[in-house]
Each structure stands twice: as structure tokens, then as C-alpha cells.
Amino acid sequence: MTAPTWDPALYLDFDDHRSRPFRDLLARVGATSPRRVVDLGCGPGHLTDLLSARWPEAQVTALDSSPDMVAAARERGVAAELADVVDWTPAPDTDVVITNAVLQWVPSHPRLLPRWLEALPSRAWFAMQVPGNFDAPSHVLIRELLAEPRWQGSVQVRAETTVPEPAEYAEILAAHAVHVDVWETTYLQRLTGDDPVLQWVSGTALRPVRDALPADDYAAFRAELAPRLRAAYPVRGDGSTWFPFRRIFAVAQTG
């Protein structure tokens, strides 16, 4: 599947909700004085400053495969660089790697993890977070709509198995690290506004759909998807919508 293009402004519509897992992940990294810290898949750079604040003496490297995201990060003052995680290799002084909500877009990432851990120096930290919601209505409804005659074959989306279960991550990391911490959290996010779940997935899961369809067809697809999402995620009396979002976290330290 071709990597989707990204709209940094749309992605940041839900900045608080998207930032919380990063903060929770970072809290479990025990590095004290790392030489180099890598934000692998930095997006628009809105969280990279948290790494600089946590480790002010470290060299912080921000990487992303999207030119639009790199440009947005640079506008924030983050010296982001264009790089594909598939080709990336840690520098010898890399003591911390953080990759947040990135690897779900890389089907081969379970094979990359051992390579990265083996290349990291002793006592280095690797921390990752990926969505674990591919069987949630927000994603199932997209796949079901794409399977209907009008849309069938028009878009290739990620397989349900792109993200392994926590136990598989634990086994992969434990074979190459002395300390492994894996957990999952379901955030019950309170969204507001018109069709908030549609707006949420428009910034992430619907990116391949938008890239594959002409503008008019994409608008029609969203119009068909909207009522299905409203039924799955009903609006409460106060106008807000509860949106459960499962995420998988893993932290490992090399020997």
C-alpha cells in the first residue's frame, strides 16, 4: 500500500487526545542522560519539544516520511528530517527511540524491531505506541463500505493484522532486550462538534481513501460513512460523543 499523504492541520484537530498516549509512553522511559533521542515519525513536531524538555542535554533527532509533516515541524522550529522508518538505522549514540502512532502504517514493522534493538547501544531505550482499534466500528465500517459494489476495489487499506496483539510485541522485544514493559489502554475520548468521529478518522484512517479517490467521490464516500458512524457512536444529550480508542504500548531496554 502506498504511504498516504498527510494534512498536519487536520491531524492536529484533536491534539489533546492524540498527545496523551505520547505522554503516557514517555513516562515509562527511564533514561536519565541520553546522548541522542530520536523521535521516529515526528509528524508535525508538536510533541518533539517534550523530548527536548525531558532531556535538555541530548541531541534530539526528529524524522518523518511525510514531506508535509516535515515542513510543518520545521515551521514549529523543529529541525525535522525526511526519512522512511523502513530504511532507518539507529546511530551508534542513540540511547532513546520514541515512535508514536507510526508503525501501524508499516506492515513490516515486526521484522524491523529486532534489527533496531540489535543496533542500539547497551542500556538504550526503545518505546513505541500503536493504535489497537482496527476491529472497532470506526474502522470496520470503513472496510464494509469499501467492500460494497460502488467502492469495491477502489482503495487498498491496511489489513486487520497490521498491528499484532500485545503478547506478540512482548515476545519480539524480549528476545532482544533485558527489560520489557507492554500494556494496552482504552481511552474513552469525549469528542464534540459535527460528526466528530468522521472528523477524527478523516485525519488518519481515511487518508488512503482520500488519496485514492477523486475529490467528488471522496466527498460522496464520507457522506455515506457519516450516518453509519453516527449510529455506532451516538451523540449524547449534551452534544458530545464517547469514542473508545484502544492503544498498545511497549517499552524495552537493551542489555
C-alpha atoms as an extended CHARMM CRD file, in Angstrom:
* protein
*
       255  EXT
         1         1  MET       CA              0.0000000000        0.0000000000        0.0000000000  PROA      1               0.0000000000
         2         2  THR       CA              1.3290000000        3.4340000000       -0.9390000000  PROA      2               0.0000000000
         3         3  ALA       CA              2.0030000000        5.6710000000        2.0300000000  PROA      3               0.0000000000
         4         4  PRO       CA             -0.8400000000        8.1660000000        2.4790000000  PROA      4               0.0000000000
         5         5  THR       CA             -0.3880000000       11.8970000000        2.2860000000  PROA      5               0.0000000000
         6         6  TRP       CA             -0.9840000000       13.8480000000        5.4630000000  PROA      6               0.0000000000
         7         7  ASP       CA             -2.7590000000       17.0620000000        6.4060000000  PROA      7               0.0000000000
         8         8  PRO       CA             -0.9370000000       18.3620000000        9.5130000000  PROA      8               0.0000000000
         9         9  ALA       CA             -3.7210000000       20.8290000000       10.4150000000  PROA      9               0.0000000000
        10        10  LEU       CA             -6.4280000000       18.1640000000       10.2080000000  PROA      10              0.0000000000
        11        11  TYR       CA             -4.2920000000       15.7580000000       12.2400000000  PROA      11              0.0000000000
        12        12  LEU       CA             -3.9570000000       18.3770000000       14.9780000000  PROA      12              0.0000000000
        13        13  ASP       CA             -7.7090000000       18.9730000000       15.2470000000  PROA      13              0.0000000000
        14        14  PHE       CA             -7.6360000000       16.5310000000       18.1630000000  PROA      14              0.0000000000
        15        15  ASP       CA             -4.2000000000       17.4540000000       19.5020000000  PROA      15              0.0000000000
        16        16  ASP       CA             -5.0040000000       16.8010000000       23.1690000000  PROA      16              0.0000000000
        17        17  HSD       CA             -6.3740000000       13.2990000000       22.5260000000  PROA      17              0.0000000000
        18        18  ARG       CA             -3.5300000000       12.4240000000       20.1500000000  PROA      18              0.0000000000
        19        19  SER       CA             -0.8860000000       13.7520000000       22.5500000000  PROA      19              0.0000000000
        20        20  ARG       CA             -1.9620000000       11.9020000000       25.6790000000  PROA      20              0.0000000000
        21        21  PRO       CA             -0.6650000000        8.4450000000       24.6180000000  PROA      21              0.0000000000
        22        22  PHE       CA              2.7160000000       10.0030000000       23.7780000000  PROA      22              0.0000000000
        23        23  ARG       CA              2.9470000000       11.4440000000       27.2770000000  PROA      23              0.0000000000
        24        24  ASP       CA              1.9000000000        8.1350000000       28.8420000000  PROA      24              0.0000000000
        25        25  LEU       CA              4.5170000000        6.3110000000       26.7820000000  PROA      25              0.0000000000
        26        26  LEU       CA              7.2500000000        8.7970000000       27.6110000000  PROA      26              0.0000000000
        27        27  ALA       CA              6.5420000000        8.4360000000       31.3300000000  PROA      27              0.0000000000
        28        28  ARG       CA              7.6660000000        4.7890000000       31.2100000000  PROA      28              0.0000000000
        29        29  VAL       CA             11.0790000000        5.5340000000       29.6590000000  PROA      29              0.0000000000
        30        30  GLY       CA             13.7070000000        5.5290000000       32.3950000000  PROA      30              0.0000000000
        31        31  ALA       CA             16.6300000000        7.1290000000       30.5600000000  PROA      31              0.0000000000
        32        32  THR       CA             18.4200000000        9.7690000000       32.6330000000  PROA      32              0.0000000000
        33        33  SER       CA             21.1460000000       11.2980000000       30.4560000000  PROA      33              0.0000000000
        34        34  PRO       CA             20.8280000000       10.0130000000       26.8670000000  PROA      34              0.0000000000
        35        35  ARG       CA             23.2170000000       11.2340000000       24.2090000000  PROA      35              0.0000000000
        36        36  ARG       CA             20.7730000000       11.0910000000       21.2900000000  PROA      36              0.0000000000
        37        37  VAL       CA             16.9780000000       10.8580000000       21.3890000000  PROA      37              0.0000000000
        38        38  VAL       CA             15.1120000000       10.0150000000       18.1800000000  PROA      38              0.0000000000
        39        39  ASP       CA             11.5080000000       10.9870000000       17.5250000000  PROA      39              0.0000000000
        40        40  LEU       CA             10.8660000000        8.3850000000       14.8230000000  PROA      40              0.0000000000
        41        41  GLY       CA              7.8030000000        9.5590000000       12.9310000000  PROA      41              0.0000000000
        42        42  CYS       CA              7.6190000000       13.0090000000       14.4840000000  PROA      42              0.0000000000
        43        43  GLY       CA              4.6010000000       14.1560000000       12.4810000000  PROA      43              0.0000000000
        44        44  PRO       CA              4.0950000000       17.9370000000       12.7070000000  PROA      44              0.0000000000
        45        45  GLY       CA              6.6320000000       18.1140000000       15.5420000000  PROA      45              0.0000000000
        46        46  HSD       CA              4.0890000000       19.1160000000       18.1700000000  PROA      46              0.0000000000
        47        47  LEU       CA              5.4740000000       16.5830000000       20.6680000000  PROA      47              0.0000000000
        48        48  THR       CA              9.1830000000       16.6890000000       19.8720000000  PROA      48              0.0000000000
        49        49  ASP       CA              9.6840000000       19.5690000000       22.2870000000  PROA      49              0.0000000000
        50        50  LEU       CA              8.6140000000       17.2640000000       25.1170000000  PROA      50              0.0000000000
        51        51  LEU       CA             11.7200000000       15.2060000000       24.4150000000  PROA      51              0.0000000000
        52        52  SER       CA             13.9510000000       18.2680000000       24.4580000000  PROA      52              0.0000000000
        53        53  ALA       CA             12.3700000000       19.3860000000       27.7320000000  PROA      53              0.0000000000
        54        54  ARG       CA             12.8060000000       15.9560000000       29.3200000000  PROA      54              0.0000000000
        55        55  TRP       CA             16.4500000000       15.6210000000       28.1980000000  PROA      55              0.0000000000
        56        56  PRO       CA             17.8000000000       19.1330000000       27.5480000000  PROA      56              0.0000000000
        57        57  GLU       CA             21.3890000000       17.9200000000       27.1240000000  PROA      57              0.0000000000
        58        58  ALA       CA             20.5240000000       15.3200000000       24.4840000000  PROA      58              0.0000000000
        59        59  GLN       CA             20.7510000000       15.6740000000       20.7290000000  PROA      59              0.0000000000
        60        60  VAL       CA             17.1200000000       15.2960000000       19.6310000000  PROA      60              0.0000000000
        61        61  THR       CA             16.6150000000       13.9740000000       16.0980000000  PROA      61              0.0000000000
        62        62  ALA       CA             13.1500000000       14.2600000000       14.5250000000  PROA      62              0.0000000000
        63        63  LEU       CA             12.3270000000       12.1170000000       11.4690000000  PROA      63              0.0000000000
        64        64  ASP       CA              9.2220000000       11.6230000000        9.3350000000  PROA      64              0.0000000000
        65        65  SER       CA              8.4500000000       10.1520000000        5.9170000000  PROA      65              0.0000000000
        66        66  SER       CA              5.8750000000       12.8130000000        5.0070000000  PROA      66              0.0000000000
        67        67  PRO       CA              7.2080000000       16.0000000000        3.3710000000  PROA      67              0.0000000000
        68        68  ASP       CA              4.1160000000       17.8550000000        4.5940000000  PROA      68              0.0000000000
        69        69  MET       CA              4.7140000000       16.7690000000        8.1780000000  PROA      69              0.0000000000
        70        70  VAL       CA              8.4110000000       17.6240000000        7.9970000000  PROA      70              0.0000000000
        71        71  ALA       CA              7.5300000000       21.0840000000        6.6630000000  PROA      71              0.0000000000
        72        72  ALA       CA              5.0020000000       21.6020000000        9.4620000000  PROA      72              0.0000000000
        73        73  ALA       CA              7.5490000000       20.5120000000       12.0720000000  PROA      73              0.0000000000
        74        74  ARG       CA             10.1420000000       22.9010000000       10.6780000000  PROA      74              0.0000000000
        75        75  GLU       CA              7.6170000000       25.7370000000       10.8690000000  PROA      75              0.0000000000
        76        76  ARG       CA              7.4250000000       24.9810000000       14.5990000000  PROA      76              0.0000000000
        77        77  GLY       CA             11.1800000000       25.2970000000       14.8800000000  PROA      77              0.0000000000
        78        78  VAL       CA             11.8500000000       21.5510000000       14.9640000000  PROA      78              0.0000000000
        79        79  ALA       CA             14.8130000000       20.5550000000       12.7830000000  PROA      79              0.0000000000
        80        80  ALA       CA             12.9330000000       17.6190000000       11.2850000000  PROA      80              0.0000000000
        81        81  GLU       CA             14.4330000000       15.4570000000        8.5490000000  PROA      81              0.0000000000
        82        82  LEU       CA             12.7760000000       13.3530000000        5.8600000000  PROA      82              0.0000000000
        83        83  ALA       CA             13.3230000000        9.6260000000        6.4380000000  PROA      83              0.0000000000
        84        84  ASP       CA             11.4850000000        6.3470000000        5.9200000000  PROA      84              0.0000000000
        85        85  VAL       CA             11.3880000000        4.1260000000        9.0070000000  PROA      85              0.0000000000
        86        86  VAL       CA             11.8700000000        1.0480000000        6.8120000000  PROA      86              0.0000000000
        87        87  ASP       CA             15.3290000000        2.2830000000        5.8240000000  PROA      87              0.0000000000
        88        88  TRP       CA             16.2600000000        3.8900000000        9.1350000000  PROA      88              0.0000000000
        89        89  THR       CA             19.0870000000        2.5570000000       11.3150000000  PROA      89              0.0000000000
        90        90  PRO       CA             19.9750000000        3.9640000000       14.7610000000  PROA      90              0.0000000000
        91        91  ALA       CA             23.1950000000        5.9580000000       15.0230000000  PROA      91              0.0000000000
        92        92  PRO       CA             25.7470000000        4.4500000000       17.4620000000  PROA      92              0.0000000000
        93        93  ASP       CA             24.9580000000        7.0880000000       20.1270000000  PROA      93              0.0000000000
        94        94  THR       CA             21.1660000000        6.6260000000       20.0270000000  PROA      94              0.0000000000
        95        95  ASP       CA             20.1220000000        5.9930000000       23.6180000000  PROA      95              0.0000000000
        96        96  VAL       CA             16.3680000000        6.6090000000       23.2570000000  PROA      96              0.0000000000
        97        97  VAL       CA             13.9650000000        5.9290000000       20.3810000000  PROA      97              0.0000000000
        98        98  ILE       CA             10.3400000000        7.0270000000       20.5950000000  PROA      98              0.0000000000
        99        99  THR       CA              7.9440000000        6.0360000000       17.8200000000  PROA      99              0.0000000000
       100       100  ASN       CA              4.3830000000        7.1500000000       18.4580000000  PROA      100             0.0000000000
       101       101  ALA       CA              1.3820000000        6.1600000000       16.2950000000  PROA      101             0.0000000000
       102       102  VAL       CA              3.6260000000        5.4030000000       13.3200000000  PROA      102             0.0000000000
       103       103  LEU       CA              4.2950000000        1.6880000000       12.9620000000  PROA      103             0.0000000000
       104       104  GLN       CA              0.6690000000        0.7800000000       12.1840000000  PROA      104             0.0000000000
       105       105  TRP       CA              1.3920000000        2.2780000000        8.7400000000  PROA      105             0.0000000000
       106       106  VAL       CA              4.3720000000       -0.0660000000        8.2400000000  PROA      106             0.0000000000
       107       107  PRO       CA              3.1970000000       -3.6770000000        7.7660000000  PROA      107             0.0000000000
       108       108  SER       CA              6.7710000000       -4.9700000000        8.0440000000  PROA      108             0.0000000000
       109       109  HSD       CA              7.4510000000       -3.3080000000       11.3870000000  PROA      109             0.0000000000
       110       110  PRO       CA              7.5000000000       -6.5320000000       13.4770000000  PROA      110             0.0000000000
       111       111  ARG       CA             10.5670000000       -7.5060000000       11.4310000000  PROA      111             0.0000000000
       112       112  LEU       CA             12.1670000000       -4.0960000000       11.9360000000  PROA      112             0.0000000000
       113       113  LEU       CA             12.0190000000       -4.1820000000       15.7320000000  PROA      113             0.0000000000
       114       114  PRO       CA             14.7670000000       -6.8230000000       16.2100000000  PROA      114             0.0000000000
       115       115  ARG       CA             17.0250000000       -5.0050000000       13.7440000000  PROA      115             0.0000000000
       116       116  TRP       CA             16.6380000000       -1.7250000000       15.5970000000  PROA      116             0.0000000000
       117       117  LEU       CA             17.1510000000       -3.2390000000       19.0360000000  PROA      117             0.0000000000
       118       118  GLU       CA             20.2780000000       -5.0730000000       17.9240000000  PROA      118             0.0000000000
       119       119  ALA       CA             21.7060000000       -1.8240000000       16.5200000000  PROA      119             0.0000000000
       120       120  LEU       CA             21.0680000000        0.1920000000       19.6910000000  PROA      120             0.0000000000
       121       121  PRO       CA             23.8610000000        0.5520000000       22.2580000000  PROA      121             0.0000000000
       122       122  SER       CA             23.8010000000       -1.0990000000       25.6550000000  PROA      122             0.0000000000
       123       123  ARG       CA             21.1580000000        0.2150000000       28.0890000000  PROA      123             0.0000000000
       124       124  ALA       CA             19.3320000000        2.1030000000       25.3440000000  PROA      124             0.0000000000
       125       125  TRP       CA             15.5530000000        2.5630000000       25.4810000000  PROA      125             0.0000000000
       126       126  PHE       CA             13.0300000000        1.8390000000       22.7450000000  PROA      126             0.0000000000
       127       127  ALA       CA              9.4150000000        2.9650000000       23.1800000000  PROA      127             0.0000000000
       128       128  MET       CA              6.5030000000        2.5250000000       20.7860000000  PROA      128             0.0000000000
       129       129  GLN       CA              2.7620000000        3.1330000000       20.7150000000  PROA      129             0.0000000000
       130       130  VAL       CA              0.2990000000        1.9890000000       18.0440000000  PROA      130             0.0000000000
       131       131  PRO       CA             -3.4860000000        2.0630000000       17.7650000000  PROA      131             0.0000000000
       132       132  GLY       CA             -5.1270000000       -1.2500000000       18.5530000000  PROA      132             0.0000000000
       133       133  ASN       CA             -8.5780000000       -0.3480000000       17.2670000000  PROA      133             0.0000000000
       134       134  PHE       CA             -8.7280000000       -1.9920000000       13.8400000000  PROA      134             0.0000000000
       135       135  ASP       CA            -11.7270000000       -4.0800000000       14.9050000000  PROA      135             0.0000000000
       136       136  ALA       CA            -13.5690000000       -1.0280000000       16.2880000000  PROA      136             0.0000000000
       137       137  PRO       CA            -16.6920000000        0.2360000000       14.4520000000  PROA      137             0.0000000000
       138       138  SER       CA            -14.7590000000        3.2850000000       13.2170000000  PROA      138             0.0000000000
       139       139  HSD       CA            -12.5440000000        1.0240000000       11.1040000000  PROA      139             0.0000000000
       140       140  VAL       CA            -14.9190000000       -1.8800000000       10.4320000000  PROA      140             0.0000000000
       141       141  LEU       CA            -17.4780000000        0.4850000000        8.9070000000  PROA      141             0.0000000000
       142       142  ILE       CA            -14.8650000000        1.9230000000        6.5430000000  PROA      142             0.0000000000
       143       143  ARG       CA            -13.8820000000       -1.5550000000        5.3650000000  PROA      143             0.0000000000
       144       144  GLU       CA            -17.5190000000       -2.6090000000        4.9840000000  PROA      144             0.0000000000
       145       145  LEU       CA            -18.3370000000        0.4460000000        2.8910000000  PROA      145             0.0000000000
       146       146  LEU       CA            -15.2720000000       -0.1170000000        0.7090000000  PROA      146             0.0000000000
       147       147  ALA       CA            -16.4690000000       -3.6790000000        0.0870000000  PROA      147             0.0000000000
       148       148  GLU       CA            -19.8050000000       -2.5030000000       -1.3340000000  PROA      148             0.0000000000
       149       149  PRO       CA            -20.2150000000       -2.5500000000       -5.1410000000  PROA      149             0.0000000000
       150       150  ARG       CA            -19.7590000000        1.1850000000       -5.7170000000  PROA      150             0.0000000000
       151       151  TRP       CA            -16.3930000000        1.2840000000       -3.9290000000  PROA      151             0.0000000000
       152       152  GLN       CA            -15.1180000000       -2.2680000000       -4.2140000000  PROA      152             0.0000000000
       153       153  GLY       CA            -11.5300000000       -2.4100000000       -5.4370000000  PROA      153             0.0000000000
       154       154  SER       CA            -11.1070000000        1.3740000000       -5.4840000000  PROA      154             0.0000000000
       155       155  VAL       CA             -8.9630000000        1.6370000000       -2.3500000000  PROA      155             0.0000000000
       156       156  GLN       CA             -6.4530000000       -0.5910000000       -0.6230000000  PROA      156             0.0000000000
       157       157  VAL       CA             -6.4750000000       -0.1620000000        3.1540000000  PROA      157             0.0000000000
       158       158  ARG       CA             -4.4560000000       -1.6880000000        5.9460000000  PROA      158             0.0000000000
       159       159  ALA       CA             -5.1700000000       -5.2830000000        6.9020000000  PROA      159             0.0000000000
       160       160  GLU       CA             -6.6500000000       -6.0140000000       10.3120000000  PROA      160             0.0000000000
       161       161  THR       CA             -3.4690000000       -7.9040000000       11.2150000000  PROA      161             0.0000000000
       162       162  THR       CA             -1.1270000000       -4.9490000000       10.6100000000  PROA      162             0.0000000000
       163       163  VAL       CA             -0.8040000000       -4.4310000000       14.3710000000  PROA      163             0.0000000000
       164       164  PRO       CA             -0.0310000000       -7.5410000000       16.4560000000  PROA      164             0.0000000000
       165       165  GLU       CA             -1.5190000000       -8.1530000000       19.8660000000  PROA      165             0.0000000000
       166       166  PRO       CA              0.4540000000       -7.0330000000       22.9600000000  PROA      166             0.0000000000
       167       167  ALA       CA              1.7320000000      -10.5520000000       23.7180000000  PROA      167             0.0000000000
       168       168  GLU       CA              3.3850000000      -10.7760000000       20.2880000000  PROA      168             0.0000000000
       169       169  TYR       CA              5.1570000000       -7.4690000000       20.8000000000  PROA      169             0.0000000000
       170       170  ALA       CA              6.3140000000       -8.6930000000       24.2080000000  PROA      170             0.0000000000
       171       171  GLU       CA              7.8220000000      -11.8420000000       22.6900000000  PROA      171             0.0000000000
       172       172  ILE       CA              9.5730000000       -9.9480000000       19.8920000000  PROA      172             0.0000000000
       173       173  LEU       CA             11.1040000000       -7.4010000000       22.2520000000  PROA      173             0.0000000000
       174       174  ALA       CA             12.0100000000       -9.9000000000       24.9860000000  PROA      174             0.0000000000
       175       175  ALA       CA             14.2410000000      -11.7780000000       22.5450000000  PROA      175             0.0000000000
       176       176  HSD       CA             16.4120000000       -8.6850000000       22.1350000000  PROA      176             0.0000000000
       177       177  ALA       CA             16.0860000000       -6.7160000000       25.3970000000  PROA      177             0.0000000000
       178       178  VAL       CA             16.5690000000       -7.2980000000       29.1140000000  PROA      178             0.0000000000
       179       179  HSD       CA             13.6600000000       -5.1530000000       30.2500000000  PROA      179             0.0000000000
       180       180  VAL       CA             10.2720000000       -5.2090000000       28.5130000000  PROA      180             0.0000000000
       181       181  ASP       CA              7.0850000000       -3.4160000000       29.5160000000  PROA      181             0.0000000000
       182       182  VAL       CA              3.9990000000       -3.9340000000       27.3350000000  PROA      182             0.0000000000
       183       183  TRP       CA              0.4640000000       -2.7800000000       28.0850000000  PROA      183             0.0000000000
       184       184  GLU       CA             -2.7180000000       -1.5350000000       26.4890000000  PROA      184             0.0000000000
       185       185  THR       CA             -5.1030000000        1.2780000000       27.3580000000  PROA      185             0.0000000000
       186       186  THR       CA             -8.5540000000        2.1180000000       26.0430000000  PROA      186             0.0000000000
       187       187  TYR       CA             -9.1030000000        5.8560000000       26.2290000000  PROA      187             0.0000000000
       188       188  LEU       CA            -12.7630000000        6.8610000000       26.3760000000  PROA      188             0.0000000000
       189       189  GLN       CA            -12.4170000000       10.0870000000       24.4440000000  PROA      189             0.0000000000
       190       190  ARG       CA            -15.1110000000       12.7180000000       24.6520000000  PROA      190             0.0000000000
       191       191  LEU       CA            -15.4530000000       14.3450000000       21.2390000000  PROA      191             0.0000000000
       192       192  THR       CA            -17.5520000000       17.3560000000       20.2840000000  PROA      192             0.0000000000
       193       193  GLY       CA            -18.6730000000       19.0510000000       17.0810000000  PROA      193             0.0000000000
       194       194  ASP       CA            -20.4920000000       17.8360000000       13.9940000000  PROA      194             0.0000000000
       195       195  ASP       CA            -19.7230000000       14.2190000000       13.0910000000  PROA      195             0.0000000000
       196       196  PRO       CA            -16.6760000000       14.1590000000       15.3730000000  PROA      196             0.0000000000
       197       197  VAL       CA            -15.7620000000       10.5160000000       14.7230000000  PROA      197             0.0000000000
       198       198  LEU       CA            -15.8600000000       11.1430000000       10.9770000000  PROA      198             0.0000000000
       199       199  GLN       CA            -13.6130000000       14.1420000000       11.5380000000  PROA      199             0.0000000000
       200       200  TRP       CA            -11.2520000000       12.0150000000       13.6300000000  PROA      200             0.0000000000
       201       201  VAL       CA            -10.8630000000        9.2320000000       11.0620000000  PROA      201             0.0000000000
       202       202  SER       CA            -10.5530000000       11.7950000000        8.2610000000  PROA      202             0.0000000000
       203       203  GLY       CA             -7.1880000000       12.7490000000        9.7310000000  PROA      203             0.0000000000
       204       204  THR       CA             -5.9010000000        9.1680000000        9.9180000000  PROA      204             0.0000000000
       205       205  ALA       CA             -7.7730000000        6.0620000000        8.7240000000  PROA      205             0.0000000000
       206       206  LEU       CA             -9.3910000000        7.8100000000        5.7550000000  PROA      206             0.0000000000
       207       207  ARG       CA             -6.1220000000        9.1650000000        4.3530000000  PROA      207             0.0000000000
       208       208  PRO       CA             -5.6680000000        6.2660000000        1.8790000000  PROA      208             0.0000000000
       209       209  VAL       CA             -9.2870000000        6.6910000000        0.7810000000  PROA      209             0.0000000000
       210       210  ARG       CA             -8.8230000000       10.4020000000        0.1500000000  PROA      210             0.0000000000
       211       211  ASP       CA             -5.6230000000        9.7480000000       -1.7830000000  PROA      211             0.0000000000
       212       212  ALA       CA             -7.2210000000        7.0860000000       -3.9970000000  PROA      212             0.0000000000
       213       213  LEU       CA            -10.4900000000        8.8100000000       -4.8840000000  PROA      213             0.0000000000
       214       214  PRO       CA            -11.2600000000       11.9510000000       -6.8710000000  PROA      214             0.0000000000
       215       215  ALA       CA            -12.4660000000       14.8050000000       -4.6680000000  PROA      215             0.0000000000
       216       216  ASP       CA            -16.1500000000       14.3610000000       -5.5670000000  PROA      216             0.0000000000
       217       217  ASP       CA            -16.0250000000       10.6160000000       -4.9100000000  PROA      217             0.0000000000
       218       218  TYR       CA            -14.2500000000       11.1410000000       -1.6000000000  PROA      218             0.0000000000
       219       219  ALA       CA            -16.9610000000       13.5890000000       -0.5480000000  PROA      219             0.0000000000
       220       220  ALA       CA            -19.6070000000       11.0250000000       -1.5280000000  PROA      220             0.0000000000
       221       221  PHE       CA            -17.7930000000        8.3090000000        0.4290000000  PROA      221             0.0000000000
       222       222  ARG       CA            -17.6980000000       10.4910000000        3.5350000000  PROA      222             0.0000000000
       223       223  ALA       CA            -21.3860000000       11.2970000000        3.0960000000  PROA      223             0.0000000000
       224       224  GLU       CA            -22.2150000000        7.5770000000        3.0500000000  PROA      224             0.0000000000
       225       225  LEU       CA            -19.9600000000        6.8370000000        6.0020000000  PROA      225             0.0000000000
       226       226  ALA       CA            -21.2080000000        9.6720000000        8.2300000000  PROA      226             0.0000000000
       227       227  PRO       CA            -24.6300000000        8.2370000000        9.2160000000  PROA      227             0.0000000000
       228       228  ARG       CA            -23.0990000000        4.8220000000        9.9200000000  PROA      228             0.0000000000
       229       229  LEU       CA            -20.5940000000        6.3710000000       12.2920000000  PROA      229             0.0000000000
       230       230  ARG       CA            -23.3260000000        8.4500000000       13.9490000000  PROA      230             0.0000000000
       231       231  ALA       CA            -25.3080000000        5.2590000000       14.5950000000  PROA      231             0.0000000000
       232       232  ALA       CA            -22.2560000000        3.4710000000       16.0210000000  PROA      232             0.0000000000
       233       233  TYR       CA            -21.1970000000        6.4540000000       18.1230000000  PROA      233             0.0000000000
       234       234  PRO       CA            -24.4100000000        8.2700000000       19.1290000000  PROA      234             0.0000000000
       235       235  VAL       CA            -24.4290000000       11.8730000000       20.2590000000  PROA      235             0.0000000000
       236       236  ARG       CA            -25.1960000000       12.3700000000       23.9590000000  PROA      236             0.0000000000
       237       237  GLY       CA            -27.7440000000       14.8260000000       25.2790000000  PROA      237             0.0000000000
       238       238  ASP       CA            -25.0590000000       17.4410000000       25.8650000000  PROA      238             0.0000000000
       239       239  GLY       CA            -23.8590000000       17.2120000000       22.2640000000  PROA      239             0.0000000000
       240       240  SER       CA            -20.7180000000       15.2250000000       22.9740000000  PROA      240             0.0000000000
       241       241  THR       CA            -19.8010000000       11.7510000000       21.7080000000  PROA      241             0.0000000000
       242       242  TRP       CA            -17.9110000000        8.9930000000       23.5230000000  PROA      242             0.0000000000
       243       243  PHE       CA            -15.2200000000        7.4580000000       21.3240000000  PROA      243             0.0000000000
       244       244  PRO       CA            -13.3860000000        4.4400000000       22.8150000000  PROA      244             0.0000000000
       245       245  PHE       CA             -9.8470000000        4.2020000000       21.4540000000  PROA      245             0.0000000000
       246       246  ARG       CA             -7.5920000000        1.2420000000       22.2710000000  PROA      246             0.0000000000
       247       247  ARG       CA             -3.8320000000        1.7520000000       22.0880000000  PROA      247             0.0000000000
       248       248  ILE       CA             -0.9280000000       -0.6550000000       22.5650000000  PROA      248             0.0000000000
       249       249  PHE       CA              2.3050000000        0.4270000000       24.2530000000  PROA      249             0.0000000000
       250       250  ALA       CA              5.6990000000       -1.2250000000       24.5090000000  PROA      250             0.0000000000
       251       251  VAL       CA              8.9410000000       -0.1160000000       26.1660000000  PROA      251             0.0000000000
       252       252  ALA       CA             12.1880000000       -2.0900000000       26.0630000000  PROA      252             0.0000000000
       253       253  GLN       CA             15.7180000000       -1.5590000000       27.3510000000  PROA      253             0.0000000000
       254       254  THR       CA             18.6840000000       -3.2470000000       25.7420000000  PROA      254             0.0000000000
       255       255  GLY       CA             21.2010000000       -5.2710000000       27.7400000000  PROA      255             0.0000000000
